[in-house]
């Protein structure tokens, strides 16, 4: 592995040599990928939203067995057991707690008391200001090029507004895949980059090889932002299933939605009471309708079918738009090394323009 070539407020905060973050992707960011990223001197983040409490603890223990370097866990701030999961991170000495939604100030304070870095993901400058005022140590901002629910604003426009709004380290995500992107993000004022699809397409990712090849065969126009899967805008690969969902009426989707909700209840081990409690929290935090919440319960099942079982006829494949420019499957170490080397070279080249 290469030595540290870029030092930023984020690398100092988290204690990793390289300002490269592997984001928490459901069914993808497991112990193998996270430890691979950590051992490559980046920050790997476990995705816990698709794990039961027991599965999360097992995944943390396994990751610690694979690496002695810092890593993080992504949590759903609106989950009914969010406080218990935070305690799990404390008990096992996890370095970073990232959140898909803004955690409550009490949770932030509790984690910070135990020297855990708190890094929510946000999609607007006002949200960054809010969590910063509550004590968040850093934020990850994802533009519309990414695969999440952060809205249509591209990273190049969203990032500077967030950087102007807060004085904590900002990680830029959405559309990054190489060292040029990292150099550009650092030039904007970010302290690092977060990447999902790029890490999904590595040798350390547990996604089936046939599915990885399907990603590699896609072009820049082969993704679509749809709300038909989980009720909120979500970027997916264009597959026959996604195309059919886009064309199917809400009434015709009702039966499959109910079946997948039951399947998710069985696989998650959650009671109806817990599901309803999570649903109420989701409705309050995100303003989702009952129909959207029913669709949201489908998402873990459909993502698992595609990303774990490799069944693209029954599952969906979340993706950033960047999939159209990725054409190889490096190891995490190879990926992080070449990104950092290229970024350092680009920054030196750019500095030669200064007179």
N, C-alpha and C positions, 0 to 999 in steps of 0.2 A: 504494500500500500504506500501511497505517497504521503509525505509529511504535510503539515498544515501550511497552506499557501494563502488563505484568506481568513482574516480575523475580523469578526463583526460583533456587535452587541449581542446578537443571538448566540453565537458560538461561546462567548463568555458566560452568558446567562445559563445555558444548558450544559455546558461542559463537553461539547463535541468539537472536533477539529474543523469540520466542514459545514458550511451553511446550507445544507441540503436536507430536506424533510420528505420522508415517505409518508404520505397521508393515510389516514385510517379508512380503508375501503372494506365494507361489509363482505364477508366470505373470502376476501383476498388477503387482507393484512393480518395474517396469523403469525405464530412464533417463527416459522421458517423465514418469511420475508422480513419481518421486523428485526430479527437477529442478524440476518444478512446485511441489512442496512446499517445496523449499529456496528457490526464488525468492520464495515467499510468506512467507519468514522462519520456517518451521517446520523440523523435522528429518525429511527423507525417508530411508527405508532400503531399499536394494536387497535383493531376495530372491535369494540365490545357490543355494539348495538344488536348484532346478530348472535350474541352469546348469552346463555343463561348466566346467573351469578356464579354457579359452580364451574361452568366452562371458562369463564373469565379468569377465575383464580387459577385453574389448571393451565391456561395459556400464559399467564404471568410467570408461573413457576417454571414452565417449559422454556420460556424466553430467557429467563435468568440462568437457566442451565446451559443455554446455547451461547450466551454472551455475558461479559461482566461490565459492559459499557452502558451508558444511559439510553433509555428508551421511554416511550410514552404510551398512554392509553387514551383512546377517544371515547368519550362518554356522552350519552344523551342526557342533557340537563333536565329534561322534562320526564325522565323515567321515574316510575314509582319508587324504585330502590336506588335512586341516584346517590343519596347520602351513604348508603351501605357500600356502594361501589367505590365511592371516594375513600371510605375507611379501608377498603381492601388495598387501594393504592398506597395509603399511609402504612398499613401493616407490612407490605412487601417492599417498601422503599422505592416505588416507581418514581422516576425523575420528573416526568411531565404529564399533566392532565390536560388534554385538549377536549373541547366541547363543540358539538355541532350547533348548539344554541347557547344563548347567554346563561351561564349558571347563576344561581342566586348569590347575593353578596356573602351570605353565611357560609356557603360552600367554598367560595373563593378564600375567605378568611381562614377556614379550617384547614384547607390544603396548604396555604402559605405558612401557617403555624408550624407545619412539618416540612418546610423547605421544598415543597413541590411546586414546580413552575406551572402556572395556570395560563393556558393559551386557547381562548375561544376562537372559533371561526366566525367571521362576520361578512356581511355583504353590502355594508353602507357605512359611511363615515360616522353617522350619528350613533350607530351601534358600537363602533369602535370607541367613541368617546364615552359611552355609557359604561362599557365593561372596564375601560381604563380607570374611570372614576370609582369603580367598585374594587379596584386593586388588581386587576389582571396584569400579568407580567409581560405578555406579548399577545399579538393577535395574528391570525392568518386571514388574509383577504383573498377571496376567490372571485375572479371575473367570470363573465358569461361563457368563456371558452371551456370552462371546467365542466365536470359531470354532476355537480351538486345543485342545490336549490337556491343559489344566490342571485338569480335574476339575470337579465340580458346585458348589463353594462360590461363592456370589455375591460380586461385587466389594465390596459394602458390608460384608461380614463378613471377607473375606480381606484387604482393604487395611489395616485398622487393626492386624491381627495382625502384618503385615509391617512397618508403620511403628514398632510397638513393639519389633521385633526388631533393627532396624539403624539406623544413623545416617548412611547415605549417601542420596543422592536416590532417590526411588521414583517411577516413572511408573506411573500407574494405567491399566489397559486392561480392556475388557470392558463394553459397554453405554454407551459415550460417543459422542455425536454433535453436541452443541451447547455453547454457552457456559455454560448452567446446570450441565452435567455437569463442565466444567472448574472452575467456581467451587466446586462441591461437593467435587471431588477435592482442590483446594487447601485447602479448609476442613478436610478430614480431616487434612491434613499432607503430601499428595503434592506433588511438584515439577512435575507436568505430567500430561498424559493421552496415551495411545496409542490410535489408531483405525485399524481396518482396513477394515471394510465401508463406513464413511462416505467414506473416500478412494477405495475401489473405485468408488463411485457419484459420480464427478466427471467433468467434461469432459476432464480430463487423463489419466484412466485409459484404457488401450488395450483394455479389455474390449469386445467387440462391443456396439453399441447395443441390439440385440434382447435380448441377455442382461441388460444393465442394466435394460431395461424390465421384464423378468421379475422382477428383484429388487424394483423399485419397486412392482410389483403385489402383493407379498407382505404378509401381516399378521403380527402378533406371534406367532401360533401356527403359522406356516408354515415353521418350521425343526424339525429333529429331530437329536438327538444319537445317532449311530450308530457302532458299532464294526465294521460289516460292510464298510466301504470299505477301511480300512487297518489294521484290527486294534486300533485304539485309539479311545477316544471322540472323535468329531469332529463339530462342528455343521455341518449341511448344509441347503440349501433342500430342502423336500419336493418332489421331482420324481417322475415315473413310474419313472425308473431307481432312485432311492434307495428308493422304496417296494417295488420288486421285489426289490432286494438285501436289504431287511429281511425279506422273506418267503421268500427262497430258502435252501435248506439249504446247508451247507458243501460237501457232495459236488457239488451242481449248480454251485456257484461255482468249483470246481476248474479246469475247462477255461478259462473266461474269465480267471481269475487267471493261469494259466500263459501265455496268449497276451499279456496285458498286460505281464507280466514280461519276456517276450522283446522286446516293443516298446520298453519302457523301456531295456533293455540296448542296443538298436540306437540309439535317439535320444540316449542319454547318452554313448555311445562307451566305456562302461566294460567292462572285461574281466570274465569270470566270477570271476577271482581277486579283482578289486577289489570286485565285488558281494558275494562271500562275506566279504571282510574287513570291509566296511561292515556286513554282516549280523551278524557276530560282535560288532562294537562295539555295535550296536544292542541285541543280546541282553544284553550285559554291562551297558550303561548303563541300559536300560529294562526288562529282564527279560521281553522279548517272547518268545513261543513261536515255533517254526518257522513255524507257520501264520500268525501275525500278521506275521512278517517277509515272508512271501510276499505277503500282502495289502498291506503297506507299499510294496512295489515297484510295485504297481498305481497308487498314488495320483497320482504326477506325470502319468502318462498320462491318467488319468481327469479330473484337474483341467485339463489342457491342452485336452482335447476340449471341455469346457464353457466355460472362461474365455478360451481363445484362438481355438478353431475355432468356438465357438458351437453345438456339437452337443450339446444337452442330452439326446438319446436315448442317447448313448454316454459322456457325461461328467457329472461331479458339480460342484456349485456350493457351495463353502465359504462360510459366512456367519455373522456374529454375529447374536444375537437382535434386535439393534437395527434390523435391516433393516425390521422392521414399522412403524417410525416415521419412515423416510426417504422423502421424496416429491419430491426435486428433484435436479438434476445441475449444481451450481455448478462454477466453476473452482476450483482449489486456492487461488488468491489470495482469491476471494470467500468460500470456506469458512473459511479461517484467520482472515481479517479479522473476519467476523461472530462467530465463536466467541470471539475475544479481546475484542471490544467488548462482547459480551453478558456474558462472564464478569466483566469489570471493573465493569460496571454492577451486576451481581448482588452482587458483593462489597461495593460501596459501599452498596447498599441494605441488605444484611445488617448492615453495620457501624453503621447508624443505629439498630439495636435495642439496641446496647450503651449502658448508662446509667452 
